[in-house]
Amino acid sequence: MTSTFRAGVGAVIINQEGLIFSCERINEKDAWQMPQGGLESLEKPLAGVYREVEEETAIVKETLELLEECPEWLTYEFDEYTPFREKYRGQAQKWFLFRYKGDGSEIKFDNNEEVEFSNWKWMTYSELLENVIEFKRDTYTRVFGQFLGYLK
């Protein structure tokens, strides 16, 4: 196993009530997560998170209000079923908190070649923690702890 962590970003997107935008994985029923992904070479984390959110959900930068940035990079190790496991031990991610200002009409998951999600809904942080894949749970707990004042 490699000791390298893949550099990535993650987005906690909340609505006016403090509920979190949650996406159901297309290949894992009842497995929910927030938008996240790897950084491209030389890409700054903030630019990367806007790109990833748009690629995965079609939510554009103009409908997001940046509220806060997690001060440290958070890591997790992949489980044995993750395809990236052959190349990376896990991910080191920079997390951002956004308020969503749109109405949901632009959200779609087929706007790029790699469709990752099949459904979305607003969840409390405790609901999302119950439904996220196990190896991401500790990272999500730490992210939610950082942004707790905004979350429902």
C-alpha positions in Angstrom: 0.0 0.0 0.0 1.2 3.5 -0.9 1.7 6.1 1.8 0.6 9.0 -0.5 -2.6 10.9 0.2 -4.5 12.4 -2.7 -5.0 16.2 -2.4 -8.6 17.1 -2.5 -11.4 19.5 -1.5 -14.8 19.1 0.0 -17.9 21.4 0.2 -20.4 21.6 3.0 -23.3 23.4 1.3 -26.1 24.6 3.6 -29.5 26.1 3.0 -31.1 29.0 4.9 -32.2 26.6 7.7 -28.7 25.1 8.2 -29.5 21.8 6.5 -26.7 20.2 4.5 -26.9 19.4 0.8 -26.4 15.6 0.6 -25.9 13.4 -2.4 -26.6 9.7 -2.7 -23.9 7.7 -4.4 -25.0 6.2 -7.7 -23.3 2.9 -7.0 -24.2 2.5 -3.3 -27.9 2.8 -2.3 -28.4 4.7 0.9 -24.7 5.9 0.9 -24.8 9.7 1.2 -22.0 12.3 1.1 -21.2 15.9 0.3 -19.5 17.1 -2.9 -15.8 16.5 -2.9 -13.0 15.6 -5.2 -9.3 15.8 -6.1 -7.3 18.9 -6.9 -5.8 19.3 -10.3 -2.1 20.0 -10.7 -1.3 23.5 -9.3 -5.0 24.2 -8.6 -5.8 26.3 -5.6 -8.2 24.7 -3.1 -11.0 27.3 -3.4 -10.9 27.1 -7.2 -10.9 23.4 -7.0 -13.9 23.2 -4.7 -15.9 25.5 -7.0 -14.9 23.3 -10.0 -15.8 20.0 -8.2 -19.2 21.2 -7.0 -20.1 22.4 -10.5 -18.8 19.2 -12.1 -20.7 16.9 -9.7 -23.9 18.8 -9.2 -24.1 21.7 -11.7 -24.3 24.2 -8.8 -22.4 27.2 -10.0 -20.2 29.6 -8.0 -22.7 32.5 -8.3 -25.2 30.6 -6.2 -22.8 29.9 -3.4 -21.8 32.2 -0.6 -18.5 31.3 1.0 -19.0 31.3 4.8 -15.9 29.7 6.2 -12.9 27.5 5.4 -11.6 24.7 7.6 -8.2 25.9 8.9 -6.5 22.5 8.5 -6.3 19.7 6.0 -8.2 16.7 7.1 -7.3 13.1 6.1 -8.9 9.8 5.8 -7.8 6.4 4.5 -9.7 4.6 1.7 -11.4 1.3 2.4 -10.2 -1.8 0.4 -13.0 -1.3 -2.2 -12.0 2.2 -3.3 -10.6 2.2 -6.8 -8.0 4.9 -5.9 -6.5 2.6 -3.3 -4.0 1.2 -5.7 -2.4 4.7 -6.2 -3.3 6.5 -2.9 -3.6 5.6 0.8 -6.4 8.1 1.2 -7.3 11.7 0.8 -6.1 15.0 2.4 -8.8 17.5 2.0 -9.4 21.2 2.5 -13.1 21.8 3.4 -15.2 24.9 2.8 -18.6 25.9 4.1 -21.1 27.6 1.7 -24.6 28.9 1.9 -26.7 27.9 -1.2 -28.6 30.8 -2.7 -30.3 29.0 -5.5 -33.7 27.3 -5.8 -32.5 23.8 -6.7 -33.6 23.9 -10.3 -30.1 23.8 -11.7 -29.0 20.7 -9.7 -28.3 17.7 -11.9 -25.8 14.9 -11.9 -25.4 14.1 -15.6 -23.4 17.2 -16.5 -20.1 15.4 -16.8 -18.7 12.1 -18.0 -18.4 10.5 -14.5 -21.8 10.6 -12.9 -21.3 10.0 -9.1 -24.7 10.7 -7.7 -28.3 9.6 -8.3 -30.3 11.8 -5.8 -30.0 14.7 -3.4 -31.7 16.1 -0.4 -31.2 18.4 2.6 -30.2 16.6 5.8 -29.2 17.5 9.3 -25.6 16.8 10.2 -26.6 13.9 12.4 -28.6 12.3 9.6 -25.7 12.7 7.2 -23.3 11.2 9.7 -25.6 8.1 10.0 -25.7 7.7 6.3 -22.1 8.4 5.1 -19.8 5.6 4.3 -17.9 4.4 7.4 -14.3 5.4 6.4 -15.5 9.1 5.9 -17.4 9.4 9.1 -14.5 10.7 11.3 -13.6 13.4 8.8 -17.3 14.4 8.5 -17.5 14.6 12.3 -14.5 16.9 12.4 -15.8 19.1 9.5 -19.2 19.4 11.2 -17.5 20.3 14.5 -15.6 23.1 12.7 -18.8 24.6 11.2 -21.3 23.6 14.0 -22.5 27.2 14.5 -24.1 27.2 11.0 -25.5 23.6 11.0 -28.9 22.2 12.0 
